[in-house]
Amino acid sequence: MLTHRHRALLRVLRGSLFLLSLLTFGWMTVELPRAATQGASQSNTVTTTTSQSSQSSTTDSNLVNQAASKQTNTVDKTNLEKALNSAKALTGHLSDYATISQTLLKTAISNGEILDKSTKFSQTDIDQQTKVINTTIDKMVKRNYDANRYDSVPVGYNNQNQLDTEGAPIQAHGGGVIQTTDPSNGQPIYYWVGEDKSHNNAFFNGINLYSSKDLKNWTYVNTILKPDANNSALFDVIMERPKILYNAKNKQFVVWAHWERQGNYSSSQVAVATSSQAGGEYHFLGHWRPGAGTDSKYRNWGVKLLNSDSKTDTQTTAFYDDGTKLNDYQNVTKDTDNWGTPSRDFTLFQDGSDAYIISTESGTTMRIYKLNADYTDVDKTAMKSYELFTNARREAPAVVKAGDYYVIATSQQSGWSPNQGRYSYTKDITDPNGWKVTTTQNSAGEDINTPFGLLGDNSTYHSQPTNILKVNQNGQTNYIYMGDSWLPSTIGESGYIWLPLKISGLEGNSPQVSMDYTPDWSIDTLSGKLDVPNYPLLSKNKPATSKGGKRC
């Protein structure tokens, strides 16, 4: 009788013999169901068997299988093919739909077809793309054009309250807005970039760009960066909080985003792309940590799960985009002089011809860097980067210059939940010790320098900062706070809280920053006049009472 030990030994022996045959002959087979070979129907299930020796020459889109060192990978594409058929049935009358719906559907179909034809993607990739296609179909919006849909700036906790000029919910989360000049008439025109979350998920589904002349009605222009299953840097990744600058020297628009491999936040990098047109095709320059050396070995790598098909295996490793493994990444990347410093939530700020990135370096600290003259990388020779609000756990920075002061708004780190915003200011953005702070204590009783003042109410009106827009027109200057009102369970329906920001005391040494919750406000972008309704406070001069009428 075989004991448990004998049976175990037999299993090991059989496995060793099987592995030996693989290493000796190095083969790949594709097994198809008999019905497919007889021409009855095309197979939905593909089984690939790959030797260890042949794995070293596979492309980067097969990294999941390489990292897991699997000899056999079986994927079922039945649901993917059903989703593709449903999506393609809509293409005959796409013109009935809003332009953003058309773009999203075309992109979903394109990537779905790549995965359907390839044997190099995991079941997780297949299932995820199937969900993207089905969600895109469900979210298709019929075109309903109205160029003047709003007469005031929409302020809402749900983006169903803010539609573009074709009637589709605006998808520009975590974004940024810049003011430029329309060359055709010399009038201001605004561009808004942000994340597409219509699939209600965190992974990359596109960066959209909208344009407006009045800051109230926005026209979808293009998805300027799209997921691309043929490019490992743009597929199965996370790209968050995009920001846009215009570089007058090169006559280029430059977009930055926070970049990660899907499944973890260990890469902690930025991605950069450029275009000669705001809504044109963008050239993707790559991804890296701010301050990384220009040698290719310090760039275009990312940390990913070893086994993306497992719900319990959270081991990670690092690969370059071409599939080469980056060994011992956790130790080698500690050399920040060459590999740069981690970067997550961030913002860009332009001050004349100079520009800066202000970033959450880690879970505790922020950092400020100066950009190069092209705005495509940081310039370590122009300014030494420095820590900001060390150990204060701040994130979601937004920066504006008011008079002689640089003003920053940030949030506390609290996941998707809103919290009390705070602000700080300095006259010298290059001075690590110039920012106005207040000293608080953390849970360990340690003194922490945190931003000086409170902004908004205890939830920043249920928002997290993403941008502060400075509107200059006819000698008038106004500031607009822009925040995201996150709905984590349906993240694609998260709304936008845009409110007038008051910055006073600029002539003295103690500027004050404040904002009130004032829906239905508007701004005349030609005259620069700000129109804020004066809602009466109903409780003014009246005693507060409880529900039962008892005076408090």
Beta strands, then each sheet from edge to edge (+ up, - down):
strand 1: 29-31
strand 2: 45-49
strand 3: 72-76
strand 4: 173-181
strand 5: 188-195
strand 6: 207-212
strand 7: 219-225
strand 8: 237-247
strand 9: 252-261
strand 10: 269-275
strand 11: 283-288
strand 12: 301-305
strand 13: 316-320
strand 14: 325-326
strand 15: 346-351
strand 16: 354-360
strand 17: 366-370
strand 18: 386-388
strand 19: 394-402
strand 20: 405-412
strand 21: 421-426
strand 22: 437-441
strand 23: 447-451
strand 24: 453-455
strand 25: 464-473
strand 26: 476-485
strand 27: 495-504
strand 28: 512-514
strand 29: 522-523
strand 30: 530-531
sheet 1: 1+ 2- 3+
sheet 2: 4+ 5- 6+ 7-
sheet 3: 8+ 9- 10+ 11-
sheet 4: 12+ 13- 14+
sheet 5: 15+ 16- 17+ 18-
sheet 6: 19+ 20- 21+ 24-
sheet 7: 22+ 23-
sheet 8: 25+ 26- 27+ 28-
sheet 9: 29+ 30-
end
